[in-house]
């Protein structure tokens, strides 16, 4: 039985080895044709935010500007299902401002009429999560050429590059370069899609959301260029994805300091206790010739072999 199982295993391993060798040979002799997405896709642009690094902290003025960009531009298509209006107090808004933001939100919260029992809507409360712009996926696709706008709550965690990815996408819309069409004639951007080299397959369903300077009027007087608005909303999405970032940084710093102090105390204690200690080495052992002779005599006397 063991022989049969071993034979079956050997046959299976042989088949896998042959498949691997044939695959490698095919790849070497007939390599896959290059793709436009592989050659013209760009990594995210560098982006430096106040929250970067182990000591990073949020710039609350920038977060408020980013929320303003989201509420006036991005919220028309993208939901923020994991963020409640009351969470905005962490950005520096007071209770009255949060209540007004919730009450004035363009999308109302689904509810039930207590008198008739029929479905209805009501104005949002600070305790409500930010309501999505569409009631369901079907409505969202119908309004966006069958594309589903993703929820932005965790976007900077869900995409490689994080905030830099968001910033690059928002500022990366452009016409297809002539060299791309010259080398890949079939890679022309399809209708209802938009060329963006920072998107994985170069063509994205979302039209450019930030199109002109002054599209949003900042309350703090910051100049609302397209680049600035993209940075601000990217910073805001870092906060929505990790609102406890500052607390995590503070806890991490405290742990590092504790471990450093503990290491120093342990090292000093080691020298205080053991530095002058003398280790006693046993002069003889079981392999000493005299002890081996005693062992043989004792075994012979007891009639034990060996």
Secondary structure, DSSP 4 states (H G I P E B T S, - for coil): -HHHHHHHHHHHHHHHHHHHHHHHHHHHHSPPPP-HHHHH--PPPP---TT-STT----HHHHHHHHHHHHHTGGGT--EEEEEGGGGGGGT--HHHHHHHHHH-SSPEEEE-TTT--EEEE---TTSEEPPSSSSHHHHHHTTTT--PPP-TTHHHHSTTTHHHHHHHHH-B-PPPHHHHHH-GGGPPPTT-EEBTTSTTSEESSPPS--STTSS--TT-----HHHHHHHHHHHHHHHH-TTHHHHHHHHHHHHHHHHHHHHHHHHHHHHHHTTPPPPPPS--TTSHHHHHHHHHHHHHHT---
